[in-house]
């Protein structure tokens, strides 16, 4: 029998995860990325974070930088930026993690499944052939084979390069 270790999920599973006094999509840090906050990319229009409680390795969250709750509140520039970042992030995930597919979605409102309904965000979940087995169905447990800190280190260079391409003057 093999052990599946996902120690960073323990606090979440037990309902004891750290409560933040700020919106996770507005981390109180300077710069375009932060490992502490799992922030891979930030500019004046949008942010990209690794999901602290992922469905799969490399699960990203893309949100407008502005605190809004609904897709209908996006400005044209925010909408354009987020769609572009969804495209580029998909390419980065395929290139860096070699995933076989991606789930991309957005839950609007608590009743629709939004865990943080007050700040609009999109999910990109990498998928691999056979990635979820009986564990999810039988025990409602997901297995994630790579530590989130390693995934951050693997992805952040590509997002730093993206930031430099989009903002060459910085």
N, C-alpha and C positions, 0 to 999 in steps of 0.2 A: 504494500500500500504506500502511496506517495502522500506527503503532507502538502497542503496548499496554504501558504502563509500570506496573509494580508493584514499585517499588524496595524497599519495606519487607519484602517476602517473600524477598529475596536471602539473608539469613543463614539462614532456615529451609530454603530449597531447597538451599543448600550444606551444610547440617548444622552450621552455625556459630552457631546462635542462642544468645543469652545464657542461661546456666544460673542459675537462681535458688536461693538458699539458704532459700527459704520456699515454701510452697504458693501458687500464683497466686491461689487463692480466699481467701487470708488475707493480703492485701497489708499491708505494714508502714507504714501511713500512717493519719493521723487523719482523721476526717470521713466524710461519706457518699459522696463521689466524689473521684476523683483521675485527672487526665489521664495522668500518668506511668505509672500502673498500669492504665489503660483501665477504671477502676472507675467505672461509671455510677451505682450505687446500693448502699448497704449499710445494713442495720439489724441488730438483734441476732439475727435469724433467717435472713437470706439476703443474698446478694450478686448483683449483675448486672454482668458485664464484657463489653466488646467482645472478641471472639476476636482475638488478635494475629495468627493465621494463618487468616483466614476462608475459608470456601467461597464466600461472597458478601458484598457490601457490607452492613454492619449485622448481621453474624452475632453473636448474643448468647450468652452462657453464664450460666445461672442456677443457683446452688448454695446449699446450706445454709451458714450461717456456721460451723456446727460441722463439724469435720473427721470426716466419716464416709464410708464407701465404698459403702454399699448402700442402696437405696430402703427396704428393710425396717427400717432403723435410724432413719428419720425419726420424730420425735415428731409428735403430731397437729398442734401449732402450726406446726412446720416444714413439714409437708405442706400445710397450709392456706395458709400464706404463699407457698410456692413455686408452688402452683397459681394463686393470685391474681396473683402476679407474672408468670407465664406469660401469663395473660389480658391484663393491663394492658400488658405489653411488646409483645404482639402488636398491640394497639391503637395503641401509640406508633409501632411500626415501620410499620404501614399508613398512619398519619397523616403521619408525617415523611418517610418514604422512598417512599411511594406504590407499594409492592410489590403485585404481583398475587396472591401467595400466600405461604404460609409452610411450611417443614418444621420440625416440632418433634419432638425425640427425645432419647433417653438411652441410652448404651451402658454396660452394667454389666459390668465386668471387662475386662482386657486382651484376651482372646480375642474379646470382642464388639466390639472397636474403640475402647475407652476409651483416649485418649491419656494421661489422668491418672486412672488407675483407683483411686487411693487417696482421692480426694475426689469424691463424687457430684456430677454436674452435668448440666444439661439444655441442649440446643442449640435455638436458634430461628434459622433461616436464611431470610431474606427471598428471595423468588423473583420474577422478572419474566418475562413471555412472551419467549422467545427469549434468555434471559440467558446460557446456556452453549451454545457452539457446538462446532465441530469441534476446537477447541484442547484441550478436556478429554478428548475421546475419542481423538484422534490422539497428542497429546503429553503427556497427563496434567498439563496446565497449566490453571489457572483464571485468568480475567481479571477483575479487579475495578477498575471505572472511577473510583472515588472514594478518595482517600487516607484512611487510617484516622483521622488526626488531624482531618480535616474532618468525618468521620462522627461522631466523639466530640463535637465542637463543635455539630453539628447536633442530636444526641440528648440531650445532658446537660441542657439546660433543662427538657425534659419529665420527666426522671427526678428533677431537683431539685424540681420541682413535686409529683411523686408522693411524694417523701420528706416534703415539708411537709404534704401531705394526710394521710399515714399517721402523722406524728409532729409535730403542730402545736405542741407545747410546746418544740421544739428550735429 
